[in-house]
Amino acid sequence: MSLTDDIALANRLAEAAGAAIRPFFRGEIGIEAKDDASPVTLADRAAEEAMRRILTAEASRDGIIGEEFGSEREGAARTWVLDPIDGTVSFACGRPIFGTLIALLHDGFPVLGVIDQPIAGERWVGAMGQATTFNGRAVRTRPCRELTDAVLASTGPQYFDDHAAEHFMALAAKTAHRRMIWGGDCYNYGLLASGQVDLVCESGLKLHDFAALVPVVEGAGGTMADWNGEPLHAGSEGHVIALGDPARLEDVVEALACAH
């Protein structure tokens, strides 16, 4: 398949997931706790099932890694990574800042990503070698001359263990921390790609949480890396930073390392 075909397929996956999610929004969602205590709803499962049906029909040789239903065809050179609702807590509380994440990996590296917010009708699409689009129009990150000017976003302090929290707060202290944003999950990365936020820092993410974000951020002129500044891939441990201005990467890595 060509990249154009892959993008079209990813958009169809997003449409199918959104159609499955919307009937549950602010309704009876059947929320449960999974083995790791994270929440899951009927909408999560319905959306992933809808996407898997399309992939089985249209890309039967590709691998699939999904948050709710695991892996198929492990070891395939091309693998779709699905997070039907990134931000299930926000979804369950009726906040329309969750998103469906769809990524395509080639040999473990993200080459295509979609962030779709099915209630607001907002979609970011990023692909290797192409400009990231927001609802079909190209978007760009914004420059950040100094780390002290950076607006920092993160999903929540409860997702950092004590060690990671110490490093995160060392970074936060060097940013425009009075304008810091809590909450947002994947939506923060879309805002970063659109030039509304400068920096996102998170810990403990899984592949389905971050794979789709990389092409979106980088196609808009930003960069994503682990806390050591290394590129993200299928084997990354989940300590993630996203920067609108790649020139600040060294500053961020240095700040993260400054915890006592």
MOTA-V161359 format. One record per helix or strand of 3 or more residues. SS is the DSSP state (H for helix, E for strand). FROM is the first residue (numbers start at 0). TO is the last residue. If there is no record, write none. Layout:
# MOTA-V161359
SS & FROM & TO
SS & FROM & TO
This chain:
# MOTA-V161359
H & 2 & 21
H & 41 & 57
E & 62 & 65
E & 69 & 71
E & 77 & 85
H & 87 & 91
E & 98 & 105
E & 108 & 116
E & 121 & 126
H & 146 & 148
E & 151 & 153
H & 156 & 158
H & 161 & 171
H & 176 & 178
H & 186 & 192
E & 198 & 201
H & 206 & 218
E & 222 & 225
E & 239 & 242
H & 245 & 255
